Amino acid sequence: MKIYNIKYLLIAAFMLVFSACDPIVDEQHLTNSTDVAGVNLKVTHSTPGGNKITLTMDTPGVTGYWDYNLGKALTNEVTVVYPIPGKSTFTFVGTLGAEFFTKTIDVQIDQLDTRLDQAWYNLVSENTSAGKTWVFDGAAGTGAAYWFMSPPDNPDSAMTAWWNAGDCCPPLDVSGKMHFDLDKAANYNHYQTASAAAEKGGFILDPVNKKLIIQNSKLLGYEAGNTANEYNIITLTADKLVLYVPRSLKDPGTGWTFVYKPE
């Protein structure tokens, strides 16, 4: 009798073990609240054809962010003072519920009737379409601090020179220049020398966070830049531009500072 009791107990134990291994499935499937065609994007001008615009995505159940070319706004609605006249395309990136999507809207800006942040005019001049050219504020052998090693990870110490590299060992493009303009786009050109052909790209200026990002080209003094091509703005006036990287490509253990003046 005891043997049979033990046998039944073992069988019952095995049944409990295997039944405990069966997963309890409670599937919840995400569904779309609409389709891409049902996502409503609109733009509102503060004045007819003016450059102060409000971008809105007002479809219920859809969330995401606006990419307005010069930055991103993590919201369904954003007001922007846009610096570029002409037709521009803005993108909303979001989710319908079960899938991600992008949708664009074209905006025509006929006049820059709302002034930009002063940083834009300092960088590209008041004639935003013509733009502005910058060169290094110094030359090798003069003692000028225009391209130098500085403390890492501290923009407040950007003007502290650990090694004035530009005096003895100038950058490869020391005689070059860089040009910024807003002629139908945020255009950027890098010139290896004063007479070299332009390496064309674009740029993003973020006056609020004091950032300058070079796109599809390279900064003047690029060999000490960074892979992201993103720079801290230390000074930006009409006659002086100072940029800084917390960690330099030339020496990853240091920062680097770049000082420019208008051509």
Summary of the structure (lengths in Angstrom):
residues: 263
radius of gyration: 28.4
end to end distance: 104.6
largest distance: 105.8
contacts: 770
relative contact order: 0.12
helix: 15%
strand: 38%
